[in-house]
Amino acid sequence: MVARRFGIGEVRAAAVAGWVVCLAGCNGGTVYEASVTGSTDAAGSGGATASTSTAAGSTGGSGATGGSGATGGSGATGGSGGTVQSGCTVDSECPLGTVCTQGQCIPGCNASQPCEAGLSCCNGTCHDVSADESNCGFCGNICAANPPPHTLPPTCENGLCTFVGCELGWADCDGEPSNGCEQNELADGTCFCSPGEVQPCYVGAPGTQDVGPCHAGLRTCDASGTGWEACLGQVLPAAEQCDNGVDDDCDGQVDIATDIDGDGWTACEGDCNDFNPWVNPGAFEDTFGVDPQSGSTVEGVGNGIDDDCNSTTPDSGIVTCDEGEILTGVTALNLAKAMELCQTATVGVPKAQQTWGLLSAELLRADGTAPSPAQMAAFQNLQTATVSTYGSVTPKRGTSMVGLSTGKMRAPSHPDYVPSAPGTDLGWVGSPPSSYLEAHNGLFPETGGCNAGCPTGSGANDGVVLRLVVRTPTNAYGFVFRNQFLTAEYPTSLCAAKNDFFLALQTSASQFIPLDGNVAFDPVGLPVSVDNAAFQMCEPLGCLFCPLGMADLVGTGMPASTGWLATNAPIVIGETITLDLTVFDVSDGIGDSVVLLDAFRWLPYQINNNPCPVVAATDGLSANAIGTNPHCVMW
């Protein structure tokens, strides 16, 4: 059997009353909903475990009380004091601006654990770059690194190093701060000038004079001839204003501001909070928040933050865009909307308009090639549908869900239903995705679990692919969607090479994507297929125990199902991913299989200063099934 790494955040059944969670060195994984009868559902993509979470159905203990905040450094503005909190195992369990060290949340930050709003992460500590002399405007910019001779340490004002004055006993007689305070008043006396004499003066940062609007002013010698009055008329660098055609900060770039929080967006590119890297036009609107009545973190309450810098985007509620039941003339966009991929995006637009969203959606053959007109007609009128129910199966979110079939995507309740056994042989003979086979030496992977060692079969017949190309948000570390695989091949075709498959192949820059690209797995961590699937709903046979019985199969016309699974996968923020969701027959074209898809959503990096809330039942995911919420473990 081909070796495979584990999925981050993966939950596997350790015992009837326990769950284990993969925390690192993992690939895409699958989380499974706990049985309503109390049985333990397995999850994930296989491998050694790194930590154990709470037992399914139990209540997690309360966090330890944090200690007092550590004090920032003296002198130049120091790093912000953080709250020391005990009882952590990973950074994601700590508040913003703290990291987990030896079981304690202590002040600190890193790429996956940012600072509180208004602060920037510089070399592992949080700083206010608008006023920090050691990180003025951006990390590592030390105002006093090369001070002009005999000047006081510059201050940082609005992210700009600013001249303060001279050391005691020295004077700036020529009015040029760039060459320091050149007059030794103890040795040479005070500055002498002629009363009423006028000369140019400029106290802005070196290199900014005569750049953009910045220019020198004039100062006048006082009546006693021993000093200069204030510099009048000079224009100093200011915070960059956008779209005014002026280089306000006098850095040689017009209407281009500094990206203070390092998220790839500046204030001039639509970043409405350049001190929080999770807030910018590329973010998705995170609707998780604390329910004021229960005190629990749930979806739909809202986090009180305009994550995407778009005031028209709702911060609360659960967004759906279902279009109801569609059985004919189905388009790939109809299917995407039924999965709750509601926002679209475009390429080649200004930075402020480069939002996350669906870039394209199309229906393809199993090998990823374009269908013939006859095949497209079959895809749109037979093999795909958005359905409000599939027998006793109902959507996990919204009013409809996606159905992809190797035959006719209908339930017995539909007037044009065709029994799934022997099913509908459409006659489309094809090949599986080449990248998937190449990762397994040109063959389907060997079967495992209960049916280990069965013949794997060949070909990908009557297959259909829903391809989604998506620009990912800048404040998410992954996504999750729900899927359920049902087949008419059970039990007659078990271990008979008729091993129909459902695959979710993801193209991403994430290093945690499996080598074969598949991020969807069955309840024992194997690719979802007839011989691999540890069916949860079926009539027990041999080593298949079918813990959820057959009640939920009523009205589906199918003898076996995995039950609802939750597949999660990693992303790189702001990248463009391709997700191919495909189902196909293996070795023949009869005995139909169906996959139902629903409830796509992003997994947010930060939620109310705690990136690991318990996912509420409103999402369709049982909180018990995911223990301490492995979704929140950073990829």
PAMI-740655 format. One line per field, with one value per residue (C-alpha): x, y, z; residue in three letters; residue number from 1. Coordinates in steps of 0.001 Angstrom, whole numbers. Layout:
<timis>
east = c(X, ...)
north = c(Y, ...)
up = c(Z, ...)
r = c(ALA, ...)
k = c(NUM, ...)
</timis>
This chain:
<timis>
east = c(0, 1282, 2514, 701, 1135, -1599, -3976, -3486, -6404, -7298, -9448, -9261, -11107, -8694, -11399, -15158, -14727, -11647, -10372, -6831, -5806, -2921, -1123, 1869, 3597, 245, -1731, -5362, -7713, -11318, -13369, -16416, -19669, -20366, -23206, -26446, -26549, -23287, -21017, -17515, -16794, -13243, -11705, -8755, -6031, -4072, -799, 670, -1144, 316, -2230, -5445, -8525, -11595, -13830, -16730, -19684, -17751, -17349, -13867, -12367, -12058, -8789, -6481, -6558, -3876, -1222, -429, 904, 4653, 6039, 7462, 11019, 11941, 13582, 12393, 8871, 9105, 7185, 3679, 3057, 1125, -1023, 551, -1931, -1417, -2652, -1674, -192, -4, 179, -3368, -4752, -3278, -4697, -3327, 100, 1112, 2669, 2731, 6050, 6397, 2654, 2305, 958, 3649, 4034, 5208, 4115, 4978, 3680, 669, 56, -173, -363, -3444, -4983, -2802, 480, 2940, 5034, 8740, 11260, 8899, 7520, 4653, 5319, 3441, 5356, 3665, 5549, 8351, 11802, 13279, 10667, 9520, 7130, 8292, 10133, 13841, 13826, 15808, 15599, 18763, 20792, 22905, 22042, 23682, 26378, 25261, 21548, 19008, 17590, 14925, 11339, 8950, 5854, 3217, 5760, 8399, 11703, 11593, 14410, 13985, 16883, 20504, 22371, 23002, 25787, 25414, 23415, 22240, 23427, 23063, 19537, 20458, 19587, 21085, 24651, 23868, 24384, 27701, 28114, 29857, 28384, 30742, 33868, 32710, 29809, 26273, 25232, 25846, 23717, 22722, 19408, 16780, 18995, 16985, 18210, 16680, 15790, 14411, 13964, 12513, 14165, 17361, 16700, 13188, 13931, 12936, 11234, 7568, 5991, 8665, 10789, 12719, 11294, 12908, 14086, 14972, 17742, 16277, 16721, 19633, 21586, 22149, 19648, 17190, 13449, 11200, 11452, 8464, 7022, 8744, 6723, 7592, 6745, 3219, 1255, 600, -2861, -4295, -5496, -4448, -1520, 890, 3916, 2807, 5509, 8223, 9701, 9710, 6540, 3219, 108, 2015, 1858, 3937, 2415, 2697, 1202, 2890, -307, 388, -2106, -1508, -3975, -3792, -4814, -7918, -6523, -8856, -6696, -3018, -2152, -4019, -2723, -6047, -7997, -7783, -9867, -8656, -10106, -13418, -15991, -15611, -19005, -17803, -18420, -19351, -23029, -23965, -26459, -24425, -20920, -19922, -18240, -20652, -20974, -23409, -22943, -20169, -16765, -17423, -14613, -14899, -12534, -12822, -12893, -16308, -19036, -21755, -20661, -22711, -20640, -23300, -25583, -24763, -24454, -26149, -26904, -28812, -31056, -33379, -33735, -32413, -32579, -32013, -29889, -27589, -24494, -21265, -22106, -25441, -23495, -20970, -23779, -25488, -22242, -22300, -19420, -21293, -18691, -17104, -13845, -12081, -8485, -6687, -8382, -6805, -5439, -8364, -10707, -8690, -11107, -11380, -13935, -14806, -12837, -14354, -16450, -16840, -17931, -15320, -14654, -12950, -9518, -9995, -10627, -13527, -16666, -18250, -21621, -23395, -21427, -22111, -25816, -25608, -23687, -26255, -29451, -28652, -25464, -25574, -28299, -28990, -31507, -33492, -33600, -32114, -34449, -34058, -30809, -31191, -28758, -26264, -26664, -29169, -32026, -30193, -27065, -24994, -25410, -22921, -23685, -22154, -25697, -28840, -28749, -32236, -33873, -36948, -39072, -38193, -40586, -37816, -35937, -34020, -33009, -29319, -28849, -28200, -28275, -27597, -24663, -23977, -21228, -18576, -15331, -12478, -9365, -8840, -7016, -3445, -1844, -3620, -2462, 1099, 1370, 444, 2741, 98, -2507, -5306, -3977, -4339, -7481, -7173, -9155, -11760, -11269, -7483, -5939, -8931, -8358, -8338, -9816, -9093, -10655, -12927, -16242, -19322, -17322, -18020, -15814, -16925, -13851, -13753, -10979, -10917, -8809, -8440, -8933, -6009, -7359, -8051, -5779, -8023, -11539, -14079, -17006, -19436, -19644, -21509, -20757, -23561, -23290, -25368, -22237, -22728, -22598, -22603, -19442, -17313, -13784, -14707, -12662, -15819, -14352, -16172, -14384, -15041, -11962, -11368, -8160, -6674, -3949, -2318, 1044, 519, 3241, 698, -1338, -834, 1378, -1604, -3599, -6579, -7841, -11025, -10904, -13300, -13913, -10676, -8456, -8484, -9588, -13370, -14207, -16515, -13926, -12225, -15222, -15953, -19666, -21562, -25021, -25632, -26599, -23693, -21615, -18444, -16077, -18349, -20386, -22439, -22805, -25525, -27803, -30023, -32674, -31063, -30942, -34732, -35812, -32316, -32533, -28993, -27900, -24803, -23467, -20527, -22850, -21982, -18246, -16448, -13395, -10931, -7835, -5046, -4393, -1816, -3473, -4381, -3372, -5434, -6438, -8149, -10520, -11675, -14632, -15187, -17075, -16632, -17296, -14337, -14091, -17682, -20528, -23283, -24093, -24324, -22566, -23469, -21658, -23544, -21680, -22634, -21660, -18341, -16801, -13418, -11554, -10553, -7127, -8360, -11658, -12158, -8514, -8821, -8322, -9785, -13469, -15775, -17641, -21351, -24042, -25320, -22521, -23840, -20715, -21116, -18927, -18390, -17100, -14169, -13204, -11221, -11756, -8841, -9969, -8114, -4693, -2538, -1466)
north = c(0, 3500, 5340, 8531, 11383, 12408, 15331, 18326, 18663, 15078, 13246, 9467, 7154, 6070, 4273, 4462, 7416, 9172, 11195, 11910, 14917, 15321, 18604, 18828, 17307, 16469, 16612, 17306, 15336, 14522, 15039, 12888, 13659, 11767, 9280, 10328, 6890, 7579, 5471, 6728, 7968, 7814, 10570, 11724, 10600, 8151, 8362, 8726, 11009, 14039, 14916, 13719, 15888, 15571, 12540, 12804, 14331, 15595, 19205, 20740, 22210, 25915, 27658, 28661, 32264, 34380, 36188, 39846, 41343, 41511, 45042, 46350, 47638, 51079, 53928, 53674, 52369, 48726, 45658, 45471, 43629, 40409, 38348, 35203, 32367, 28739, 25503, 25674, 23087, 25093, 28815, 28797, 28223, 31537, 35069, 37330, 38697, 35617, 32276, 28906, 28184, 25244, 25110, 28856, 31646, 34341, 37619, 36969, 36503, 34672, 34166, 32127, 33896, 37657, 40599, 42379, 44992, 48091, 46247, 44601, 41472, 42341, 39610, 37678, 40582, 43019, 46716, 49892, 50885, 54273, 55294, 52762, 54308, 50839, 49874, 53175, 52752, 49188, 46470, 47065, 50769, 52164, 55940, 56211, 53772, 56535, 59809, 63017, 64218, 65597, 65273, 63843, 60434, 60997, 60189, 58193, 60141, 58631, 56085, 58688, 59371, 63000, 65393, 66475, 68805, 69020, 67493, 69807, 72242, 71906, 73948, 73611, 76946, 76258, 74863, 71607, 68622, 66262, 67364, 67381, 70033, 71535, 74383, 73527, 76213, 75522, 75930, 78272, 80110, 80319, 80659, 84157, 85662, 89107, 90224, 89886, 87633, 85006, 81559, 78338, 75608, 72051, 69520, 66602, 63203, 63143, 62428, 63863, 67549, 68619, 65242, 65576, 68474, 68527, 71653, 73954, 76925, 80066, 81047, 84451, 85491, 86851, 90443, 89558, 87880, 84772, 82326, 81472, 81619, 78748, 77421, 78724, 77594, 74212, 71212, 67952, 64331, 63218, 60003, 59071, 60082, 57949, 59105, 62739, 62584, 63807, 62074, 63008, 61042, 62321, 58904, 59346, 57289, 58953, 57470, 54382, 53832, 51501, 48062, 48328, 44937, 43030, 41494, 42578, 45485, 49136, 51806, 53096, 49647, 49475, 48099, 49600, 48420, 48311, 47146, 43823, 41355, 39479, 42574, 43682, 43535, 39970, 38594, 36817, 38139, 35918, 35526, 33581, 35381, 34962, 34302, 36780, 34314, 31103, 32588, 30065, 30922, 30154, 30939, 33656, 35967, 37995, 39081, 42810, 43352, 44506, 41740, 42403, 46231, 46201, 47698, 46123, 42559, 41138, 40421, 38164, 35432, 32399, 33202, 30884, 31295, 28137, 28346, 25504, 22124, 22020, 18708, 19750, 22400, 22339, 24539, 24342, 27731, 26320, 23557, 25947, 28048, 24977, 24288, 27876, 29145, 32396, 35037, 35362, 37108, 38280, 38506, 41566, 44072, 46726, 45505, 46873, 44680, 41467, 39802, 36111, 34192, 31727, 32531, 29814, 26647, 23981, 20397, 18025, 14350, 12246, 12797, 16570, 16973, 18831, 16763, 16305, 18031, 14727, 14245, 17823, 17239, 14158, 16086, 18882, 16857, 13466, 13201, 16433, 18136, 20381, 18586, 19671, 16092, 12779, 10312, 10923, 12884, 16652, 19528, 20460, 24146, 26114, 24645, 22395, 20316, 19105, 15614, 14010, 10555, 7939, 7347, 9381, 11830, 11134, 9752, 7496, 10567, 12135, 11295, 10260, 8101, 5079, 2391, 2680, -1074, -2063, 1714, 3778, 2875, 6048, 4424, 7030, 5046, 7087, 7299, 8439, 11712, 11146, 12984, 10684, 7522, 8813, 9177, 5484, 4027, 4136, 2117, 2772, 2506, -871, -1375, -1332, -1594, -4335, -5264, -5067, -6839, -6670, -6127, -2408, -2365, 160, 2961, 5826, 5311, 7554, 10015, 13686, 16391, 19634, 21859, 24949, 27538, 29798, 32692, 32013, 34591, 36227, 35374, 31639, 28644, 26089, 25135, 22467, 20992, 18153, 15042, 11740, 8769, 6316, 3296, 542, -1639, -2866, -5726, -7521, -5900, -5840, -7016, -7502, -4681, -2577, -90, 3197, 6295, 9779, 12024, 15640, 16633, 19940, 21925, 24270, 25673, 24230, 21776, 19680, 18530, 14744, 13766, 12426, 15628, 13875, 15502, 13448, 10204, 7601, 6909, 4928, 7400, 5761, 7189, 7030, 4008, 990, -1442, 1010, 2744, 1784, 2246, 3672, 2969, -456, -4019, -5566, -7980, -9769, -7250, -4291, -3485, -552, 1229, 3672, 977, 1541, 3978, 6985, 5154, 5146, 6792, 6935, 3726, 2979, 56, 1691, 5115, 6608, 9056, 12740, 13386, 16718, 17100, 19838, 20877, 23462, 26496, 29257, 32590, 34560, 31834, 30444, 26816, 24286, 21750, 18847, 16983, 13784, 10502, 7657, 3958, 1588, -1427, -1126, 1357, -173, -83, 3670, 5650, 9134, 11797, 14573, 17833, 20804, 23488, 24791, 27352, 28850, 28096, 31435, 32102, 34259, 34279, 36817, 36633, 32839, 30890, 27683, 28010, 25037, 24722, 24920, 22625, 25470, 24550, 21015, 19706, 18054, 19805, 16435, 14929, 17298, 17261, 20428, 21653, 20370, 22760, 25450, 23816, 25825, 24073)
up = c(0, -825, 2278, 3141, 5616, 8051, 7686, 9938, 12287, 11461, 13978, 14268, 16580, 19301, 21243, 21641, 23993, 22580, 19659, 18500, 16434, 13982, 14626, 12268, 9243, 7798, 4578, 3719, 5910, 6603, 9762, 10425, 12104, 15312, 15194, 16810, 18346, 20162, 17974, 17350, 13828, 12545, 10513, 8512, 6258, 8333, 10297, 13761, 16151, 17842, 20505, 22070, 22335, 24490, 24196, 21841, 23564, 26597, 27639, 27422, 30598, 31122, 30395, 33237, 34393, 32733, 34746, 34551, 31346, 30847, 30606, 27340, 27148, 28363, 26424, 22850, 22634, 23601, 22521, 23849, 27067, 26548, 28847, 30262, 30109, 31041, 29565, 25890, 23527, 20290, 19460, 18087, 21593, 22797, 22449, 19726, 20591, 22583, 21653, 23367, 25103, 27504, 28036, 28691, 26490, 26686, 24748, 21202, 17610, 14397, 10860, 12005, 15337, 14699, 17065, 18288, 16003, 15757, 16289, 13894, 14429, 14325, 15014, 17259, 19317, 18810, 18184, 17312, 14168, 14130, 17290, 17919, 17433, 16839, 14240, 12813, 9896, 9335, 11201, 11788, 10919, 13871, 14039, 16159, 14050, 12429, 14167, 13015, 15438, 18808, 18158, 20592, 19667, 16998, 17852, 15699, 14789, 12486, 11325, 10414, 12226, 13398, 14506, 18133, 18908, 20057, 22962, 25900, 25024, 21280, 18782, 15203, 13954, 10240, 10538, 8811, 11055, 8493, 9467, 13164, 15816, 14797, 17340, 20633, 22810, 25732, 23585, 20862, 22435, 21246, 17662, 16399, 13730, 12629, 14075, 11374, 9245, 7339, 6188, 4897, 7396, 7248, 10072, 8104, 7791, 5717, 2056, 2034, 1354, -2163, -2746, -3616, -1725, 1009, 989, 3315, 5162, 6518, 9972, 11282, 13663, 16865, 18045, 20351, 17577, 19712, 18272, 15560, 15752, 14647, 11090, 9167, 5857, 5659, 4432, 6190, 5269, 6205, 6019, 2396, 1216, -1568, -4961, -4515, -6926, -4224, -2708, 815, 2634, 285, -450, -4215, -4816, -5491, -3843, -2724, 1013, 3165, 3820, 7590, 8526, 5687, 4310, 731, 822, 1632, 2653, -927, -2165, -5, 3274, 5868, 8800, 7936, 11448, 11163, 8545, 8484, 7381, 3719, 525, -139, 3096, 3513, 5962, 9018, 10684, 13741, 17008, 20646, 21292, 24064, 25538, 25600, 25615, 22959, 19680, 16868, 13216, 12225, 15221, 13576, 14861, 14742, 12215, 8620, 7505, 3769, 3994, 2362, 4518, 2361, 3161, 6075, 9190, 10680, 9423, 7299, 3618, 1132, -2562, -3444, -6502, -5529, -7192, -10765, -12632, -16238, -17914, -14900, -15160, -13206, -11669, -10425, -8710, -7160, -5688, -4260, -2374, -988, -3128, -3515, -4334, -7760, -8648, -11782, -12976, -14300, -11991, -9700, -6387, -4378, -6463, -6184, -3797, -3040, -5049, -7757, -10910, -13088, -12930, -15601, -16206, -17637, -18276, -15617, -17201, -17148, -20888, -22440, -23139, -26547, -27102, -26383, -23167, -22071, -22645, -20426, -17766, -17666, -17931, -16382, -14339, -12328, -10341, -7402, -5192, -2152, -872, -1888, -267, 3460, 2958, 3310, 2697, 5378, 4553, 2519, 521, -1936, -2387, -5334, -6767, -9184, -10556, -12822, -14072, -13678, -10757, -9481, -6340, -6377, -5580, -8934, -11797, -14224, -11706, -13024, -10489, -9659, -10127, -12821, -13346, -16447, -18682, -20642, -22683, -21893, -21718, -20319, -18199, -14592, -13863, -15056, -12124, -9683, -11450, -11860, -8096, -7780, -10442, -13174, -11253, -8806, -5249, -3626, -1611, 2137, 5317, 5436, 1767, 1572, -1382, -3745, -7481, -8208, -11706, -14448, -16455, -15455, -17211, -17187, -15109, -14528, -13001, -11401, -11680, -9466, -9822, -6777, -5524, -1810, 961, 2731, 6192, 5824, 6269, 4588, 3601, 4470, 2595, 3256, 1082, 1126, -1157, -2000, -4293, -5840, -6184, -2598, -1861, -5225, -6590, -3462, -4230, -7880, -9511, -9925, -7514, -8274, -6936, -5593, -5643, -4611, -6387, -5275, -7015, -4513, -3457, 19, 982, 2853, -150, -681, -3592, -5554, -4913, -3325, -120, 438, 2405, 3743, 7457, 7821, 5965, 2521, -842, -1181, -3325, -3222, -1880, 475, 1972, 5549, 4894, 7859, 6429, 4947, 5798, 7748, 5724, 6785, 8349, 7457, 10554, 9177, 12564, 11421, 10020, 7002, 8222, 6527, 3181, 2918, -310, -1847, -3840, -2658, -448, 1078, 2102, 3967, 5699, 5728, 5881, 6304, 4101, 4984, 3063, 3390, 1211, 858, 1566, -1530, -3977, -6853, -6351, -8591, -7033, -9199, -7660, -9628, -9491, -11989, -12637, -12645, -15001, -16259, -16739, -14632, -10960, -10350, -7646, -6390, -4397, -2612, -1913, 250, 2777, 1450, 3789, 4639, 7836, 9407, 10878, 13746, 15552, 18355, 19466, 19682, 16451, 17876, 18810, 19034, 15739, 16431, 15111, 12904, 10529, 10187, 11906, 15260, 17829, 19483, 16275, 16100, 19756, 20493, 16937, 14842, 12092, 13964, 14008, 11600, 8420)
r = c(MET, VAL, ALA, ARG, ARG, PHE, GLY, ILE, GLY, GLU, VAL, ARG, ALA, ALA, ALA, VAL, ALA, GLY, TRP, VAL, VAL, CYS, LEU, ALA, GLY, CYS, ASN, GLY, GLY, THR, VAL, TYR, GLU, ALA, SER, VAL, THR, GLY, SER, THR, ASP, ALA, ALA, GLY, SER, GLY, GLY, ALA, THR, ALA, SER, THR, SER, THR, ALA, ALA, GLY, SER, THR, GLY, GLY, SER, GLY, ALA, THR, GLY, GLY, SER, GLY, ALA, THR, GLY, GLY, SER, GLY, ALA, THR, GLY, GLY, SER, GLY, GLY, THR, VAL, GLN, SER, GLY, CYS, THR, VAL, ASP, SER, GLU, CYS, PRO, LEU, GLY, THR, VAL, CYS, THR, GLN, GLY, GLN, CYS, ILE, PRO, GLY, CYS, ASN, ALA, SER, GLN, PRO, CYS, GLU, ALA, GLY, LEU, SER, CYS, CYS, ASN, GLY, THR, CYS, HIS, ASP, VAL, SER, ALA, ASP, GLU, SER, ASN, CYS, GLY, PHE, CYS, GLY, ASN, ILE, CYS, ALA, ALA, ASN, PRO, PRO, PRO, HIS, THR, LEU, PRO, PRO, THR, CYS, GLU, ASN, GLY, LEU, CYS, THR, PHE, VAL, GLY, CYS, GLU, LEU, GLY, TRP, ALA, ASP, CYS, ASP, GLY, GLU, PRO, SER, ASN, GLY, CYS, GLU, GLN, ASN, GLU, LEU, ALA, ASP, GLY, THR, CYS, PHE, CYS, SER, PRO, GLY, GLU, VAL, GLN, PRO, CYS, TYR, VAL, GLY, ALA, PRO, GLY, THR, GLN, ASP, VAL, GLY, PRO, CYS, HIS, ALA, GLY, LEU, ARG, THR, CYS, ASP, ALA, SER, GLY, THR, GLY, TRP, GLU, ALA, CYS, LEU, GLY, GLN, VAL, LEU, PRO, ALA, ALA, GLU, GLN, CYS, ASP, ASN, GLY, VAL, ASP, ASP, ASP, CYS, ASP, GLY, GLN, VAL, ASP, ILE, ALA, THR, ASP, ILE, ASP, GLY, ASP, GLY, TRP, THR, ALA, CYS, GLU, GLY, ASP, CYS, ASN, ASP, PHE, ASN, PRO, TRP, VAL, ASN, PRO, GLY, ALA, PHE, GLU, ASP, THR, PHE, GLY, VAL, ASP, PRO, GLN, SER, GLY, SER, THR, VAL, GLU, GLY, VAL, GLY, ASN, GLY, ILE, ASP, ASP, ASP, CYS, ASN, SER, THR, THR, PRO, ASP, SER, GLY, ILE, VAL, THR, CYS, ASP, GLU, GLY, GLU, ILE, LEU, THR, GLY, VAL, THR, ALA, LEU, ASN, LEU, ALA, LYS, ALA, MET, GLU, LEU, CYS, GLN, THR, ALA, THR, VAL, GLY, VAL, PRO, LYS, ALA, GLN, GLN, THR, TRP, GLY, LEU, LEU, SER, ALA, GLU, LEU, LEU, ARG, ALA, ASP, GLY, THR, ALA, PRO, SER, PRO, ALA, GLN, MET, ALA, ALA, PHE, GLN, ASN, LEU, GLN, THR, ALA, THR, VAL, SER, THR, TYR, GLY, SER, VAL, THR, PRO, LYS, ARG, GLY, THR, SER, MET, VAL, GLY, LEU, SER, THR, GLY, LYS, MET, ARG, ALA, PRO, SER, HIS, PRO, ASP, TYR, VAL, PRO, SER, ALA, PRO, GLY, THR, ASP, LEU, GLY, TRP, VAL, GLY, SER, PRO, PRO, SER, SER, TYR, LEU, GLU, ALA, HIS, ASN, GLY, LEU, PHE, PRO, GLU, THR, GLY, GLY, CYS, ASN, ALA, GLY, CYS, PRO, THR, GLY, SER, GLY, ALA, ASN, ASP, GLY, VAL, VAL, LEU, ARG, LEU, VAL, VAL, ARG, THR, PRO, THR, ASN, ALA, TYR, GLY, PHE, VAL, PHE, ARG, ASN, GLN, PHE, LEU, THR, ALA, GLU, TYR, PRO, THR, SER, LEU, CYS, ALA, ALA, LYS, ASN, ASP, PHE, PHE, LEU, ALA, LEU, GLN, THR, SER, ALA, SER, GLN, PHE, ILE, PRO, LEU, ASP, GLY, ASN, VAL, ALA, PHE, ASP, PRO, VAL, GLY, LEU, PRO, VAL, SER, VAL, ASP, ASN, ALA, ALA, PHE, GLN, MET, CYS, GLU, PRO, LEU, GLY, CYS, LEU, PHE, CYS, PRO, LEU, GLY, MET, ALA, ASP, LEU, VAL, GLY, THR, GLY, MET, PRO, ALA, SER, THR, GLY, TRP, LEU, ALA, THR, ASN, ALA, PRO, ILE, VAL, ILE, GLY, GLU, THR, ILE, THR, LEU, ASP, LEU, THR, VAL, PHE, ASP, VAL, SER, ASP, GLY, ILE, GLY, ASP, SER, VAL, VAL, LEU, LEU, ASP, ALA, PHE, ARG, TRP, LEU, PRO, TYR, GLN, ILE, ASN, ASN, ASN, PRO, CYS, PRO, VAL, VAL, ALA, ALA, THR, ASP, GLY, LEU, SER, ALA, ASN, ALA, ILE, GLY, THR, ASN, PRO, HIS, CYS, VAL, MET, TRP)
k = c(1, 2, 3, 4, 5, 6, 7, 8, 9, 10, 11, 12, 13, 14, 15, 16, 17, 18, 19, 20, 21, 22, 23, 24, 25, 26, 27, 28, 29, 30, 31, 32, 33, 34, 35, 36, 37, 38, 39, 40, 41, 42, 43, 44, 45, 46, 47, 48, 49, 50, 51, 52, 53, 54, 55, 56, 57, 58, 59, 60, 61, 62, 63, 64, 65, 66, 67, 68, 69, 70, 71, 72, 73, 74, 75, 76, 77, 78, 79, 80, 81, 82, 83, 84, 85, 86, 87, 88, 89, 90, 91, 92, 93, 94, 95, 96, 97, 98, 99, 100, 101, 102, 103, 104, 105, 106, 107, 108, 109, 110, 111, 112, 113, 114, 115, 116, 117, 118, 119, 120, 121, 122, 123, 124, 125, 126, 127, 128, 129, 130, 131, 132, 133, 134, 135, 136, 137, 138, 139, 140, 141, 142, 143, 144, 145, 146, 147, 148, 149, 150, 151, 152, 153, 154, 155, 156, 157, 158, 159, 160, 161, 162, 163, 164, 165, 166, 167, 168, 169, 170, 171, 172, 173, 174, 175, 176, 177, 178, 179, 180, 181, 182, 183, 184, 185, 186, 187, 188, 189, 190, 191, 192, 193, 194, 195, 196, 197, 198, 199, 200, 201, 202, 203, 204, 205, 206, 207, 208, 209, 210, 211, 212, 213, 214, 215, 216, 217, 218, 219, 220, 221, 222, 223, 224, 225, 226, 227, 228, 229, 230, 231, 232, 233, 234, 235, 236, 237, 238, 239, 240, 241, 242, 243, 244, 245, 246, 247, 248, 249, 250, 251, 252, 253, 254, 255, 256, 257, 258, 259, 260, 261, 262, 263, 264, 265, 266, 267, 268, 269, 270, 271, 272, 273, 274, 275, 276, 277, 278, 279, 280, 281, 282, 283, 284, 285, 286, 287, 288, 289, 290, 291, 292, 293, 294, 295, 296, 297, 298, 299, 300, 301, 302, 303, 304, 305, 306, 307, 308, 309, 310, 311, 312, 313, 314, 315, 316, 317, 318, 319, 320, 321, 322, 323, 324, 325, 326, 327, 328, 329, 330, 331, 332, 333, 334, 335, 336, 337, 338, 339, 340, 341, 342, 343, 344, 345, 346, 347, 348, 349, 350, 351, 352, 353, 354, 355, 356, 357, 358, 359, 360, 361, 362, 363, 364, 365, 366, 367, 368, 369, 370, 371, 372, 373, 374, 375, 376, 377, 378, 379, 380, 381, 382, 383, 384, 385, 386, 387, 388, 389, 390, 391, 392, 393, 394, 395, 396, 397, 398, 399, 400, 401, 402, 403, 404, 405, 406, 407, 408, 409, 410, 411, 412, 413, 414, 415, 416, 417, 418, 419, 420, 421, 422, 423, 424, 425, 426, 427, 428, 429, 430, 431, 432, 433, 434, 435, 436, 437, 438, 439, 440, 441, 442, 443, 444, 445, 446, 447, 448, 449, 450, 451, 452, 453, 454, 455, 456, 457, 458, 459, 460, 461, 462, 463, 464, 465, 466, 467, 468, 469, 470, 471, 472, 473, 474, 475, 476, 477, 478, 479, 480, 481, 482, 483, 484, 485, 486, 487, 488, 489, 490, 491, 492, 493, 494, 495, 496, 497, 498, 499, 500, 501, 502, 503, 504, 505, 506, 507, 508, 509, 510, 511, 512, 513, 514, 515, 516, 517, 518, 519, 520, 521, 522, 523, 524, 525, 526, 527, 528, 529, 530, 531, 532, 533, 534, 535, 536, 537, 538, 539, 540, 541, 542, 543, 544, 545, 546, 547, 548, 549, 550, 551, 552, 553, 554, 555, 556, 557, 558, 559, 560, 561, 562, 563, 564, 565, 566, 567, 568, 569, 570, 571, 572, 573, 574, 575, 576, 577, 578, 579, 580, 581, 582, 583, 584, 585, 586, 587, 588, 589, 590, 591, 592, 593, 594, 595, 596, 597, 598, 599, 600, 601, 602, 603, 604, 605, 606, 607, 608, 609, 610, 611, 612, 613, 614, 615, 616, 617, 618, 619, 620, 621, 622, 623, 624, 625, 626, 627, 628, 629, 630, 631, 632, 633, 634, 635)
</timis>
